[in-house]
Amino acid sequence: MTAVTIAGDRTTFPRRALAADAVVTGANGLVHLAAAAPVGALLGPGATLLRGAGAFLLVYGAAVALLPRTTT
């Protein structure tokens, strides 16, 4: 029986997944901030709530984008 060696870095997939999450979260936050009234009319909640959620999503997206850089 032979051992199978996996070539490559084991952190590549998690880093790419976090980067994709940061991009999608940040884009969602920008849409919530820039178009709060139309998105609110489409989805139901008020524009004020969506602006707050958009600001939170931008901060959260930035934190997720920085996460892979701080871990080893």
N, C-alpha and C positions, 0 to 999 in steps of 0.2 A: 504494500500500500504506500502510495506517495502523497506527500503533503502538497497542497495547492497553495501557491503564494499569490496574493493579490497585489499587483503592482499599482502604485499610485498612492496618493495622499488620502487618508480616510476622512479628512476634514473638508474635502472639496464639496461634496453634496450638501452638508449642513450649511456651509458658508454661502453657497449659491441659493439655497432655499431661503435663508435669512435675507439675502440681498433682494430676492424677488418679493418677499413679504414687505420689505421696507419700501420698495418702489410702488407696489400696489397700494399700500397703506397711505403713503405720502400723496399719491395721485388722488385717492379717494378723499383725503383731507382737503386737498386743493379744490376739488369739485364742490365739496360741501361748503367751503368758504366763498368761492367765487360765484356759485350759482345756488345760494341757499334758498331763495324764493322759488325758482322753478323746481328744484329737487323736492322742496317741501310740499309744493302743490302735487307733485307726482307721487310722493311716498306717504304724505300725511302729516308728519310732525312740522311744527312751526320753524320759521327761518332762524329764530334765535337759538333754538335747540340744535339745529344743524350747524350753525356757526360755531357753537361751543364744541360740538362733536368733531368738527373739522379741525379746530385748533388742537384738540386733544390728539387726533389722528396724526397731525403733522409732528407733534412732539414725540409721540409714540414711534412713528416711522423713523425719525431721526435717531431715537434710542436703539431701535432694532438695527439700523444701519451701522451704528458704532459698536454693537455687541460683538461681532466676529473679530474686531480689531483688538478688543480688550481681553479675549480669552485665548488660551493656548491649546 
